[in-house]
Amino acid sequence: MGNQESTSKPPEPENIILNDRKLKKLPFTPSKESPIKNLYLSGNIFKTLPKYLKNVIMIDLTKNKLGPSLPIRISEALSTYTSLKQLYFTQNRLEDLNNLKNSSVSTIFLGQNRLYQLPDQFFANFPELQ
């Protein structure tokens, strides 16, 4: 008996803010059960995201030099985020979104890209889009 030190990890934050750091990927590996809800990743050069972050509701990938297509490791990861509601892809170089889909996203910000039209299947890939 007596005082024992806790061996549990400190709780992870719900908001991860990594703006303007020239990162290509997250500098840590979150668990699938991570409480992360919001990923602020603007001003980087992300090429990959971890899969199955079930609590993430918002991702900001503004100014990430994405394009002409979304990197496959990002589109594959986003398709596994079951709570995702908002995606920010503003100020990138996107020309097409053929490989992007998520059944829970309700809002996508696409301003200041090189998109001339949305793919035929775009709204089918985002049934919750408002």
PANU-273471 format. One record per residue (C-alpha): residue in three letters; x, y, z. Coordinates in steps of 0.05 Angstrom, whole numbers, plus 5000, padded with zeros to 4 digits. Example, Ala and Ser with C-alpha at 12.3 -4.5 7.8 and 13.67 -1.06 7.14 Angstrom:
2
ALA524649105156 SER527349795143 
END
This chain:
130
MET500050005000 GLY502250725002 ASN503051224947 GLN504250924878 GLU506051334817 SER501051304761 THR503650994698 SER498051254654 LYS499551764600 PRO497152474606 PRO490752604567 GLU491452804494 PRO488553484475 GLU482253534432 ASN485354084389 ILE491953974353 ILE494754624325 LEU500754534279 ASN500055124232 ASP505755394190 ARG511054874206 LYS512654584137 LEU510553894162 LYS509453304114 LYS505952884167 LEU503952914240 PRO510052924286 PHE506752384330 THR502451774320 PRO495551844352 SER491751224373 LYS485251034340 GLU481851204406 SER485151884409 PRO480552444434 ILE483052914379 LYS477053284349 ASN480253854310 LEU486653834268 TYR489254524250 LEU494554374197 SER494555004154 GLY500955244121 ASN504554584116 ILE505954074061 PHE502153474086 LYS502652844043 THR499652344092 LEU494852304151 PRO493751724200 LYS487751284187 TYR481851134233 LEU481751754277 LYS474551644297 ASN473552274338 VAL476152794288 ILE470653264266 MET474753814231 ILE481153834190 ASP484254474163 LEU489054334106 THR488955044080 LYS495455264045 ASN498554574041 LYS500654603968 LEU495854023954 GLY494853853881 PRO493553743826 SER490253143860 LEU489553013934 PRO495152543958 ILE492551833961 ARG494851744034 ILE490652354054 SER484452144015 GLU484851424042 ALA485551684113 LEU479752174107 SER475151614083 THR476251264150 TYR474351864194 THR467251684214 SER465752324254 LEU468852824204 LYS464153414189 GLN468553974161 LEU474353974112 TYR478354594094 PHE482354544029 THR482555294015 GLN488655603980 ASN491554973951 ARG492954743879 LEU487354233873 GLU484854093803 ASP480753473817 LEU477653113875 ASN476352433842 ASN479552033898 LEU476052393956 LYS470052113993 ASN467052104063 SER459951944084 SER459752404145 VAL462653064117 SER457453624114 THR461854214095 ILE467854274048 PHE471554934036 LEU474954933967 GLY476155673952 GLN482455893916 ASN484155233882 ARG484555053809 LEU477954683805 TYR473854823743 GLN468454313758 LEU466753793810 PRO467153053791 ASP460652723769 GLN460552283831 PHE462352853879 PHE455552903915 ALA454852143917 ASN461652123952 PHE459052624004 PRO451852454019 GLU451652924080 LEU454253524042 GLN449954144054 
END
